[in-house]
């Protein structure tokens, strides 16, 4: 096959165009997936009326109301 002028430049241009399309497809797919996951998380938070802090649910947060009352009663003695 004889060498044609500009064939390598055309191949590079086609390759870069293909990479750009692949990047755009992956980008759009991730946007769609992320938006559907965000909607599911927001719906789950709206349906429950629980505290949003997991440590507060376990009762291990520092400076909570129970620890303040315990400290105040021990300081008074």
C-alpha positions in Angstrom: 0.0 0.0 0.0 1.6 3.3 -1.0 1.9 6.1 1.5 -0.8 8.7 1.1 -0.2 12.3 2.3 -2.4 13.2 5.2 -3.6 9.6 6.0 -1.9 9.5 9.4 -3.4 12.9 10.3 -6.8 11.6 9.2 -6.4 8.5 11.4 -5.4 10.6 14.4 -8.4 12.9 13.9 -10.8 9.9 13.6 -9.3 8.3 16.7 -9.5 11.5 18.8 -13.1 12.0 17.6 -14.0 8.5 18.7 -12.4 9.1 22.1 -14.3 12.3 22.5 -17.6 10.5 21.7 -16.8 7.7 24.2 -16.0 10.3 26.9 -19.3 12.1 26.3 -21.3 8.8 26.5 -19.6 7.8 29.8 -20.2 11.3 31.1 -23.9 11.4 30.2 -24.3 7.9 31.7 -22.8 8.8 35.0 -25.0 11.9 35.2 -28.1 9.9 34.6 -27.1 7.2 37.2 -26.1 9.8 39.8 -29.3 11.8 39.4 -31.4 8.6 39.8 -29.4 7.7 43.0 -29.9 11.2 44.4 -33.6 11.0 43.8 -33.8 7.7 45.6 -31.8 9.0 48.6 -33.9 12.1 48.9 -37.1 10.1 48.7 -35.8 7.7 51.5 -34.8 10.7 53.7 -38.2 12.3 53.2 -40.1 9.2 54.0 -38.4 8.7 57.4 -38.5 11.1 60.3 -35.5 9.7 62.1 -32.4 11.7 63.1 -29.9 12.2 60.4 -26.9 11.7 62.7 -26.0 8.0 63.1 -23.9 8.7 66.3 -26.8 10.5 67.9 -29.0 7.5 67.2 -26.5 5.3 69.0 -26.2 7.8 71.9 -22.4 8.1 71.7 -22.1 11.8 70.7 -20.1 14.0 73.0 -21.8 16.9 74.6 -25.2 15.4 74.4 -28.0 16.4 76.8 -27.5 13.4 79.1 -23.7 14.0 79.5 -24.4 17.7 80.3 -26.8 16.8 83.0 -24.5 14.2 84.5 -21.6 16.7 84.6 -23.8 19.4 86.2 -25.0 17.0 88.9 -21.5 15.8 89.7 -20.2 19.4 89.8 -22.8 20.5 92.3 -21.8 17.9 94.9 
